[in-house]
Amino acid sequence: MVPGTAARARRKSNIPLIVAGVAAIVVIAVAAALIIPRLFGSGEPSYQETATNTSLTYGATASADGYDYFYSSTLMAICRAKPGGSDVEKVLLVPTTNENGYEMPEFYVMNIAVTGDDVFYCIMRSEMQASSSYYEVRSVKADGSDDHSVYRAQPDSETNRWINGLYAYDGRAYFGVVSTSFEYDASTINIMSTDAAGEDEQTVCSLDDWSGGTPLITPDHIFYTEYSYGSSASDSHSSVYVRSIDGSSAKQLYEEDGATISSLAINGNKLYCMDYVNGGEMRRLLSIDIETGDCEVLYRTDSNENADLLTLYDGAAYLMRYERGTYDASTWDLVRVSLASGETETVRTNLDYYNPRMAAMNGHLLLLENGQDISSMGVRVGVVDPDDGSVIEEYVS
C-alpha cells in the first residue's frame, strides 16, 4: 500500500539501499485487535490490545500504565506521553552518526512492545555489507535506564536472518526470527521468547517452509498466513492458520484461491483480515470464526476506491479509504465498519497523515505518519477521537 504523500513537503529518506531492501522484506503483513475503555481511559492493555498495537503499526506503538509509547524519527527517540497537554518524555535517544556525510541514526527502531516497566524494542543496524547488518531485540526501563541487548539475529555466509514481529506479555518478549537461504529456496521462522534480563531465552516453536507475513503472537496461540504463487494471479493461494504457542494443535482456519490475505486482527472469537483479489482491484474486510472457520464479508471496496485496515476499536474496524489508482494521494478518509453488522460510516474526510499507522490504546486512537520507510516512522504523532476522527492533540507535529 502506497497511500501517497501529504500536501506539505515530506522528509527525504537517507536510508541506504541495503536498508530499504531489508525493510521491504520485513514489512509484509500486519495483525491484531481489541475492545478497550472509552476516550482517555487508563489501565493495563489486554493481550489483544498489545497484539493490535504491535502488529498493525509494525511495532511503532505500544501502551502501558496509561502511557502511549511510540518511536519518532523527528525526535530521534523512543517516547511516551499521555494526552492532555503533558510533555512527551524521551525514554531512549537513538545515537546518530555522520560517517556517510549526513546525519543518520546508528540503528533503526523497527518494533516496540511494553510490559510493566520493561520496554522491549527491536532494532536493525545497517552496514554497507549486507552480511554485517543484523537485527537485535533490546530492553530498557521506562525511565531510560538499563538499556541492553537480549537477543541478536545475525546472518552468516549461507543464511539471512531477521526479526519479524515483537510482543510483550507478563515480563517477557515474544518475536519471530526468520531464517532464509540467500537463494530464497527455504525459510523457517522460530518463535522465540526471552525475559527482560536476556537470561532466559526459549525457542517456543519452529515453523518450516515459512511463506507468510508477520505472525500474530498471543500468550496461548500463534495466528499466521501462508502464501503460494503460481504462474498467474488466479493460481495464487492464501491460507490462515492458528496453532498453540508450543507449536502443537495447528489447524487451517480459512483458505482462498486467487487472493492475498493480510492484516490479521483478533477480537474475541473472531479473526479479521483484509484480502486482495489478485488480477482485480477489489479489497474486502473479512470476519473469520476461529472455532468454525466460517467467513463473512463485512466490507468491500467500490470500483473507484481502495482501503486498508488500520485498527479495531470498540466493536468496529477503522479503515483508511482513498482513491483507487492514486499513487501520490495527499488525503484519505477514516471509515468505521461495525464488526457486528458491517454497517459503514465515514468518520472523517481529508486526513493528511502520509502512510498512516493507527493504534487503539488508552481509550483513544493514536495516529502516526510514517512516510515511506523505516527512517521516517513517527514524523507526526497525534491523538484522535474515535467518535469523529478529529485530532485532539499532536504529540509530534
N, C-alpha and C positions, 0 to 999 in steps of 0.2 A: 504494500500500500504506500503510495506516494501522494499524500494529500496536496502537496504543493507548498508554496511559500506564502507567508503572510504579507500584508500590504507594505509594512515598513521593511527596511533593509535587514537582511539576516547576516549573522556572522559567518564568514568563510571558514571552512574546516582546514586545519593544519595537519590533520591526521595522515600519517604515511600510508602509502598504498597497501603495505603489508597488513596494517591495522584494519583498513577498510575491508580487505578481503576476509580476514578472520571474523570481523563483526558481521559480515553478510551471512557467514555460516551459522553464527550463534543466533541471530535474530530471525528465527524461523516461525515459531508459533508461540501462543500465549495461553493463559489459563486463569480461571477461578471465580469465586462469588460469595455473597453474604447478605444477611439482613442484620442491621445494627441500629443503635439508638438514633433519634432524630437530631436535627441540626445542633451542632456544638455539644453533642453528648460526650461522655467520658467513659472510662472503664477499659479493661484489657480486651484486646481484639480476640475474636473467636478463631478457631483453626481455619474455618472457611474464609474469614476476613483476611487472615495472614496470607493464605494462599492467593487470594484475589489480588492483594496489593503487590505481592512479589511478582506474580506472573503477568498480569495484564499490563503492568507498567515495565516489564522486563527488570523488575527489582529496583526501579527508580524511586519507589516509595516504600515505606513501612510505617507501622504505628505501634506505640506502647505508652502506657501511663498517660493517655490524653495528648501525647505529642504526635505531630506529623513529622516523619523523618523523610528526607529526600537528598539526592545529590544535585548540586547546582554547579554547572560549568562556569556560570557567571561569577559566582563567589569562590569557585575552585575549592569546594569543601563539601563534606557530608554535613548536613544541617538538621536541626529540628526546630519546631515552632508550634505555638498554639494560637488559634485565631483570636482576634480581639485586640490587636494592637501591640502584642508583646514582641520583643526583639527576637530576631532569628539568631539562634545560637549555632555557632560553628563547632560541631563535635570534633571534626578532624579536617585540618587543612591538607590539601594534596600538594606536595612539593613540586616545583617547576624546574625546568632546565632550559638552557639556551644553546645546547650543543648543535642543533640543526639550523642555527641562525635566527630563530624566533622562539619566543617563549611558548612552552607547551608543558603539560603535566608529565611527570615522570611515569605515571601509570594512569590507566583509565578505569574508573569505577563502573563496573558492569551491573552489579546487583547489591541490594541492601536487604537485610532481614533482621528483625529485632525481637528478642525475648527477654523480658525483665530489663535489667541494666546492661545486657550484653548486646552490642551492635556488631553483627557479622556483616562483612562486605566482601564481595568478590572483585578482584582487580585483574586487568590484563596489562602486562608490561610488554611493550613492543620493542623489539630490536630490529636492526636492519636485516639481520639474518633470521629467517623465519624459525630456524631450529633453536634460536636463542630466546625467542619470545615464549612467555608462559602465562598461565592463569594461576591465581592464588586466592584462597579464602583466608581472610584475616579477621581478627576480633579486636574490638576496642570498647572500653566502657563508655557509657553515655556522657560522662564528664570529660571524655577525651584522653583518659589515662589508659595505661596498659595496652598499648597497640602492639599486636604481634601476629605472626603467621600461625595458622592452624592446619593448612593443607596447601600443597603445591602440585599442579598438574603440569608436568614438564614433558615436552616432546623428546623423542630420541631419533636415531637415524632412520628408523623404519615406520614410526607411528607418530601421528599428530594427536594431541590431547587438548581438550578444552572443557571448561565447566559450563554446564547448561542447567540453569535454574538454581535458586537458593531460597531456602525456607528455614524458619527457626521456631521450634516448639520446646517448651519446658527446659530451657537452658542448653539446647542442642541445635546445631545446624544440620540441615539435610540438603543435599545437592547431587546433581548427576555429573559424572565425569565420562565424557565421550572419548573413545579411542578409535581412531580411523587410520588405516594404512594410507600412505601417500598416494597409492594407486586408487584409493577410494573404492576398493572392491569388498571391504568388510568393515562394519562398525559395531562396537559394543558400548553400552552405557552401564556403568556401575553406579548404583545409588549408594551414596556414602553418607555417614553421619559422624559428627565429632562434637566434643564438648568445647566450651569457650577457652579452656586452657590448651587445647590441642593435644591432650594426653590420652584421650580415649577415642581413637579413630576406629570406625567399624565400617565394613562393607555390608550394607543391608541386603542387597541382591544384585544380580547381574542380568542384563537383557542382551542377548546376542542378536546379530543381524539387525541392528538398530537402523531404522529408516524414518523415524518420526521427528517431531519437534520437541519443544520444551516440555518435560514431564510435569504433571501436577502432583505434588507430593503432600499427603496429609500424614498424620501420625499412624494411620492404620492402612492406608491404601495408596497406590500409585495409579493415576489415570494418564493415558498416553495415546498417541495416534501412530499409525504406521501407514506409509505410502508406498505404492508401486506405480511405475510409469511404463507405458507401452509405446509403440511406435506412433500412436496418435493420441490426441486428447481423450477420445472416447475409451481408449484402452487403459486409462489410469484407474487406480483403485485406492480408496481410503478406508481405514478401519479404526475404530475406537475401542480400547481395551481398558479393563480395570483388573488389578491384581493386588493381593495382600502385600503389605510392606515388606514381608520376608521373602517375597518372590513367588509364593505359592498361590493356589486358588485363582489362577488367571482365567478371565473369560472375555469374549468379544461382546461388547455392548451393541455395536452398530457397524454396518459396512455399507459402502456406497460406491457404485461404479461411475466413472466419468466425472468425478468431482474431487475436490481437495478440501479436507476438513481442517479447521484451525480454530484458535481462540477458545480452548476448553474453559469452562467455568462451572463450578459445582454449587448448588444451592439446595439444601435438604436432600431429598432422594432423586433429584433431577440433575442431569448434566446438560449444560448449554454450550452451543458452539456455533460458529459460522461455517457455511460451506460455500464453495465457489464452483459453479458448474463449468467444467473445462470445455473450451470450444464455444462457450457462450459468455454472457456478461452478467448473468443473474447471481446475486448473493442472497443467502437465506439465513435466518436465525432459527436454529433447531433446538427443541427440547427433547431429551432422551431419558426415559425412565431407567434408573440404574439397576433396578431389580428385573424388569421385564424386557428392556431394550426397545419398548415402544417409542416411536419417534413422532413428533408433532412439529409442523412448520408454524412458527409464531410470526415471522415477518419475511417478506421477500421484496427485493428492490424493484422499483418501476423501471421502465425502459430508459429513462433519462437520468438515473441516479445510481450511486454506489454507496455502500455502507460498511462500517467496521464496528465491531463490538468494543466498547470502551470499558465498561464495568457493569456490575449488578448491584442494585441497592433497593432496599425496602420493597421487595416483590416485583421489581422491574429491571429490565435491561436498558442501559443507556448506550445509544449508538451515535456514531459520527456519520452524518449523511452529507454527501457532496455530489457535485455534478459529474456524471459519468463522462469519461474521456478527457477530463480536465487534469492535466499533468501539473499545472502550476496554480492550483486553486488557492486563493487568498482567504476565503471564508468557508465556513461549514455550519450545518445546523445540528443542534443537540436534540435527539429524538428519544422518547421514553416508550418502551413496549412492555405492556403488562405480561408478567410470566404466567398469570392465571388464564387470561382471556385472549392475549395477543392484541388487545386494543392499543392503538398507536397514537401518540400525542407529540407534537412538535413543541419542545420545552423552550428553546431559544434559537434564534436565527443569527447568522452572521458573526459567529465566534471566529477569532482570528489567531488562535494559538496554533502554530505550524507543527505538523506531525505530532498531534497531541497524545498524551497518555493520561488516563483518568483513573483515580482510585477512590473507593468509598471507605472512609475512615473517620472515626471520632464524630459520627453524626453529620458529616458533610462530604462533599466531593472535592478531591484535590486534583487540579488540572495542571499538567506540566507541558510546556512547549519544549520539544526535544530535537528540533532541527532535522538534519539529515543523517546523523550518525552519532556514535558514542562520544564524540568530542564536543557535542553541544547539548547534552542532556540538561534539563532544568534551566534553560535560558530564561524562561519566565515560569513562575510558580504561583498559582492563585487558588484561593478558597472559593468554592462555587456552591450556591444554594441549590439543593436538589429539586426544589419545587419549581423555580422559574429560570434556573440556569444562569442567574446573574453572578458576576464575580464580586464577591463581598469584600475581599481583601487580597492584595498581592503580596506574598512573601518576598518574591524576587521579581523585579519589573525591568 
